[in-house]
């Protein structure tokens, strides 16, 4: 598979070698059904690099994917998601918000959406970066104030940093937006019953 060939090229020579190998293979085999030259293989390798601790190389490969597939919303989402995640995880809230706005201006609201920003926040939580997650999700609810999902994710992030009051407020807001969600109802009830911690 093209993904395997590109990953081997990366492991032996870095991102420049990967891009050169892709160009060589595309020039030789495009249209012959030998390799899948859609946006998926480059996205797969880019995401492997991102999760493997190589965010700069991942961003470069994912930006190249957009260049090769300029009409692909999928490729744009993949690039923007990694860039925004990296900005929040590696820098600060201002950098994350700036990258989000730049990507949204570049790719539009269909590619850079509420769901993407919520996913970035959730991924930051999963990676053990709750403060960065709070920052990303605060932007999410500011940009998409009608998103119950974003408020639930923000509540989860506040819980992880130990801010029960803000978590409860976020869950209540989510509940007001989607009163039929039993999980949010349960969280509101649990946090409302818990006594405040003494200092």
C-alpha positions as semicolon CSV with decimal commas, in nm:
position;residue;x (nm);y (nm);z (nm)
1;X;0,000;0,000;0,000
2;X;0,109;0,354;-0,064
3;X;0,091;0,429;0,310
4;X;0,355;0,163;0,381
5;X;0,585;0,283;0,104
6;X;0,562;0,642;0,228
7;X;0,618;0,545;0,591
8;X;0,931;0,350;0,494
9;X;1,052;0,654;0,300
10;X;0,990;0,871;0,605
11;X;1,165;0,632;0,843
12;X;1,473;0,618;0,622
13;X;1,496;0,978;0,502
14;X;1,244;1,205;0,673
15;X;0,967;1,415;0,527
16;X;1,166;1,537;0,225
17;X;1,230;1,176;0,123
18;X;0,862;1,099;0,172
19;X;0,752;1,383;-0,054
20;X;1,010;1,290;-0,318
21;X;0,897;0,925;-0,312
22;X;0,533;1,028;-0,348
23;X;0,613;1,248;-0,651
24;X;0,816;0,970;-0,813
25;X;0,541;0,712;-0,765
26;X;0,266;0,949;-0,877
27;X;0,457;1,048;-1,190
28;X;0,511;0,683;-1,278
29;X;0,189;0,513;-1,170
30;X;-0,093;0,771;-1,158
31;X;-0,397;0,639;-1,345
32;X;-0,270;0,281;-1,356
33;X;-0,446;0,155;-1,039
34;X;-0,113;0,047;-0,890
35;X;-0,144;0,282;-0,590
36;X;-0,423;0,479;-0,427
37;X;-0,337;0,843;-0,495
38;X;-0,648;0,978;-0,323
39;X;-0,626;1,193;-0,012
40;X;-0,645;0,894;0,224
41;X;-0,287;0,754;0,212
42;X;-0,123;1,091;0,279
43;X;-0,374;1,158;0,559
44;X;-0,299;0,818;0,714
45;X;0,076;0,877;0,716
46;X;0,033;1,236;0,839
47;X;-0,183;1,120;1,129
48;X;0,070;0,847;1,215
49;X;0,340;1,114;1,234
50;X;0,118;1,339;1,447
51;X;0,040;1,065;1,699
52;X;0,404;0,955;1,690
53;X;0,527;1,291;1,816
54;X;0,629;1,446;1,484
55;X;0,373;1,727;1,452
56;X;0,579;1,958;1,228
57;X;0,640;1,680;0,974
58;X;0,275;1,575;1,002
59;X;0,156;1,928;0,927
60;X;0,387;1,954;0,629
61;X;0,267;1,623;0,485
62;X;-0,099;1,710;0,548
63;X;-0,056;2,052;0,386
64;X;0,098;1,873;0,088
65;X;-0,208;1,646;0,085
66;X;-0,431;1,953;0,043
67;X;-0,203;2,077;-0,233
68;X;-0,239;1,745;-0,417
69;X;-0,614;1,720;-0,345
70;X;-0,733;2,083;-0,341
71;X;-1,104;2,001;-0,358
72;X;-1,098;1,749;-0,073
73;X;-1,274;1,866;0,244
74;X;-1,134;1,555;0,412
75;X;-0,775;1,657;0,340
76;X;-0,844;2,010;0,465
77;X;-1,003;1,879;0,787
78;X;-0,709;1,650;0,852
79;X;-0,456;1,930;0,804
80;X;-0,649;2,184;1,009
81;X;-0,717;1,938;1,293
82;X;-0,351;1,848;1,339
83;X;-0,239;2,211;1,311
84;X;-0,493;2,330;1,570
85;X;-0,419;2,039;1,805
86;X;-0,046;2,106;1,782
87;X;-0,091;2,478;1,847
88;X;-0,298;2,417;2,162
89;X;-0,086;2,128;2,286
90;X;0,251;2,279;2,223
91;X;0,207;2,649;2,276
92;X;-0,072;2,843;2,443
93;X;-0,438;2,934;2,408
94;X;-0,365;3,244;2,199
95;X;-0,159;3,041;1,950
96;X;-0,430;2,775;1,929
97;X;-0,703;3,033;1,867
98;X;-0,489;3,208;1,603
99;X;-0,424;2,883;1,416
100;X;-0,794;2,794;1,435
101;X;-0,890;3,129;1,284
102;X;-0,623;3,102;1,015
103;X;-0,734;2,753;0,918
104;X;-1,101;2,852;0,916
105;X;-1,023;3,148;0,689
106;X;-0,812;2,924;0,464
107;X;-1,045;2,623;0,438
108;X;-1,387;2,758;0,534
109;X;-1,643;2,662;0,800
110;X;-1,734;2,332;0,635
111;X;-1,384;2,192;0,685
112;X;-1,306;2,375;1,011
113;X;-1,618;2,322;1,218
114;X;-1,760;2,287;1,566
115;X;-1,714;1,909;1,549
116;X;-1,345;1,950;1,464
117;X;-1,280;2,188;1,752
118;X;-1,465;1,958;1,992
119;X;-1,253;1,667;1,866
120;X;-0,936;1,869;1,926
121;X;-1,048;1,937;2,284
122;X;-1,138;1,572;2,343
123;X;-0,804;1,457;2,199
124;X;-0,619;1,698;2,427
125;X;-0,811;1,547;2,721
126;X;-0,720;1,196;2,607
127;X;-0,353;1,298;2,579
128;X;-0,349;1,425;2,938
129;X;-0,354;1,798;2,857
130;X;-0,671;1,916;3,036
131;X;-0,568;2,283;3,062
132;X;-0,506;2,300;2,688
133;X;-0,837;2,119;2,637
134;X;-1,018;2,381;2,846
135;X;-0,868;2,657;2,631
136;X;-0,968;2,486;2,305
137;X;-1,318;2,410;2,430
138;X;-1,368;2,764;2,562
139;X;-1,305;2,881;2,207
140;X;-1,540;2,609;2,082
141;X;-1,835;2,729;2,291
142;X;-1,757;3,094;2,210
143;X;-1,760;3,017;1,837
144;X;-2,055;2,775;1,853
145;X;-2,276;2,881;2,146
146;X;-2,562;2,655;2,034
147;X;-2,354;2,334;2,050
148;X;-2,458;2,112;2,341
149;X;-2,176;1,871;2,253
150;X;-1,916;2,146;2,293
151;X;-2,052;2,243;2,635
152;X;-2,050;1,880;2,752
153;X;-1,687;1,846;2,642
154;X;-1,602;2,173;2,821
155;X;-1,772;2,042;3,136
156;X;-1,562;1,725;3,117
157;X;-1,246;1,932;3,081
158;X;-1,337;2,152;3,377
159;X;-1,401;1,841;3,586
160;X;-1,055;1,709;3,502
161;X;-0,887;2,031;3,615
162;X;-1,094;2,026;3,935
163;X;-1,319;2,323;3,864
164;X;-1,655;2,180;3,976
165;X;-1,838;2,513;3,958
166;X;-1,743;2,578;3,593
167;X;-1,808;2,212;3,504
168;X;-2,158;2,233;3,648
169;X;-2,227;2,559;3,462
170;X;-2,111;2,401;3,133
171;X;-2,326;2,091;3,188
172;X;-2,629;2,305;3,274
173;X;-2,579;2,504;2,955
174;X;-2,555;2,180;2,756
175;X;-2,872;2,059;2,925
176;X;-3,055;2,377;2,830
177;X;-2,952;2,321;2,467
178;X;-3,036;1,948;2,465
179;X;-3,268;1,855;2,750
180;X;-3,308;1,497;2,624
181;X;-2,949;1,388;2,696
182;X;-2,959;1,154;3,002
183;X;-2,581;1,161;3,049
184;X;-2,577;1,539;3,088
185;X;-2,875;1,518;3,324
186;X;-2,686;1,265;3,539
187;X;-2,373;1,483;3,548
188;X;-2,576;1,787;3,654
189;X;-2,740;1,587;3,932
190;X;-2,409;1,441;4,053
191;X;-2,227;1,772;4,062
192;X;-2,521;1,949;4,224
193;X;-2,517;1,698;4,511
194;X;-2,141;1,701;4,570
195;X;-2,034;1,929;4,856
196;X;-1,779;2,194;4,770
197;X;-1,424;2,109;4,873
198;X;-1,299;2,286;5,181
199;X;-0,982;2,486;5,141
